[in-house]
Amino acid sequence: MSNRIHKDIGYFLMRDFHEVLVDGYDQILSQNILTKEVLENVYNAIHNDKNKNRNGYLFVEYEARMLLSSESVLLSDFIYPVYHFDELKGIMFTTPYFKNKGRDDDYIDYYENHHDFKIKMLGVPLYPDSSYVFVKPLDKNEKLSQVYPHFYPDRKTIQVGDAIGRDTISACCGLKYKEWSAPKNDEPKYIHPYINPLIYHIMREIKIIKEMSYVEFITALEPAIITYWK
């Protein structure tokens, strides 16, 4: 049993990740320790973000402060390449919370799995998050517009980057929110599962991703469970 089966959960970048990552990203990954300077800059970026309320930064600033007080923070707790045997399959983005939720095989798994790489797209936010981020303006739903000022009193129009809880969207729009998240027949995609902005700010600070907005970054990733041999 030289190779083992691994199952991980997180935010997977499977498509041509060179559209998201800079050239030489593997060299950045090899520097696995996040320095205090990087963590301070990440905390300041989150603390000073004028849009942090509408982007759903409920606990993100607190998380960034906790990282800053930690003795050592590993980059691999937030991003790592996924190899199936020796083949690079994609890049997993995560947090220490999700990193510890993966598991290795047991004795039966080894015989039941047929050496295939598997990916299960979940299409929903990963607990403890339960929000969706609007990636396209939606201003024609009357029920959602009625509750919208409760979250954003300064305006009534939904803007790209706004985050609202799944339960709120479901209560206003029923199951239609699933169509907005995973549209069919070339329908527009209005919402995407919320992804912790802490990941985005760390990736920006270490300059491993190309210049892009938070919304552009998260729409390239998908919440997923992956099974691979390594």
N, C-alpha and C positions, 0 to 999 in steps of 0.2 A: 504494500500500500504506500508506494513512494509519493504518489500524487493523492491529494485529499480534495473532497468536495467542500465548497464553501458556499454559504448563502448569506447575502448581504442585502440590506434595505437602505435606500437613500435616494438621491437625485442623480439620475444616470444621464450622461451625455454620450449618445451612441452614434449619432450621425457624424459627418466629417467634422471632427472636433477642432480641426485647424481653422475653421471659421470662427471659433470662440477663443482658442488658446493661441498664444504668441509662439513664434518660432523659438526653439530652444526651451520650451516649457519643461522638458525632462530635466534640464540642468537646474531649474528653479526648484523642482520637486526634490532633488537630491539634497538641497539645503533644508533639512527637515525641521529645524528649530525656528519658531517664530520669535523674533527678538522683541525686547521691551519697546524699542522704538516703533516697530511695526504695530504692536498692540496699542500703544499710545495713540498713534495716528488713526487707527481703526476706531478706537473709542471716541476720539475728537470728531471724526467724520460723522459718526452716528449721532453724537450729542448735538452737533451743530447743523444737522440736516434739517432744513426748513420744512421738508415734506415728511418728516418721520412719523407724524401722527396719521396722515392719510395713507402711508405705506404700511400701517399695521405694526409699528415698532413697539409693541406693548412691553415686552420683556427684553428686547434686543439690547437696549442700552445697559440694562442690568447685567446681561450675559457678558457684554464686552468689558464691563468693569470687573467682573469676576475673573475673566481671563487675564486682565492686567495685573491682578493680585496673585496670580498663580506663579509658582516657582519655575515651571517649564511648560510650554505649550507646543505641541507637535503639529506641523503642517499636515501630516498624514491623518490627523483627526478630522480634517476638513476636505481633503482631496487626495485621491490615490488612483493610479492606473489599474485597470482590471485585466489580468492576463488569464486566458483559458489555455492551460498548458503553457506554450510559449507564444501564443498569439494575442496581441493586444486587441481587446474587444471594445474598449471605451474608457471613459473616465467617470469615476463616482465622486460626487460631491456630498458631503455629509456634515454632521456635527458630532461632538463626543457622545451625545445622547444616542444617536442612531448607530454610531460606530460600535457600540457595545451590545447592540441588539442582533448582530449577525451571529451565525453559528457554523461550526464545522460538522462534518458527517458523523454518523454513528455506523456501527458495523453493517446494518441492513442497507442504509443509504448507498454504501459502496457497491452493493450488488444490484440494487434496483435502478440506479442511474446509469444511463448508457453513454457516458462520456460526452454528452451534449451540453453546449452552452445554452442556458435558458434565461429569458428575460420576461417578466410579467409586469406590464405597464398597469399601474394602479389607477391613474386618472383622478385621484383624490388627494387632498392635503394629508400629510403624515402627522399623526398625533405627536405632540400636543397641539399642533396647529390645526385649525379647522376653517380657515378663511380662503377665499379666492381673490385673486388680483385681477382687476379689469385691464385687459390688454387691448381693448377696443372700446371706444365710448358707447354707452347704451343710454339713450335718453327718451325712449318711447314706451317704457314700461311704467304705467301710472302707479301701480301698487308699490313698486320699488322706489319710485320718486317720492312717494308720500313718507316713507321712513328714512329716506336718504338724508334729509337735513338733521336728523337726530345724530348722525355720525359726523356730518360735515356741515355745521350751522352756517358757515360763510357762503355756501352756494347750494344749488339744487341740481346741477348738471354733473353726471358721472364723468370722471376724467380718467385717462389712462394712468395706472399706478395706484388707484384707490383699492383698498382691501375691505371686504365686508364678509362677515361670517356666513358659512354655508347654511346654517339654520335660518338666518334672516332671508337669504336669497330664496331658499326653498319655501318658506312661509309666504313670501310675496309672489313667487312665480311657479310654485309646484316643482315638478320634476324637470321643468324646462331648463333649469340651471345645468343639468347634465348635457343637454344639447349645446348649451353655450360653451361648455368646457371641452366636449369632444364632438364637434359637429360632423355631420355627414352630408354627402352630396354637394360638396363645395360651399356649404353654408359658412358664414363668418364665425370665427372663434372670438368670443367676447371675454371669457375669463380663463384663468390658468391657476392651478393649485398654488397657494402661497408657499414661498420658500424663504426660509430665514434670511433676512438681509445681511446678517452677520457674515454669512458665507460670501456674499457678493463683495462686501467691503474688504474682507481679507484678501480676496482674489485681486481686487483692484490695487490694494496697497502693495502687494508683492509683485504686481505687474505681470501676472501669469495669464490674464485675459486681455483681449483687445479692448480698445476704447468702446464702451457700450453702456447703455442705461441699465438700471435694475430690471426693467420689464424685458428688455432685449435678452438679458442674461437668463432670466428664469424661463422664458419661453423656449430656450434651447435645451432645457433639462426636463426630465420626466420622473416623477416619483415611481419607483420600481423596486421589485425584488429580483435579484440576479442569482443564478446558480452557475458556478464555474468550477473547473478542476485546476488545481495548482499544486 
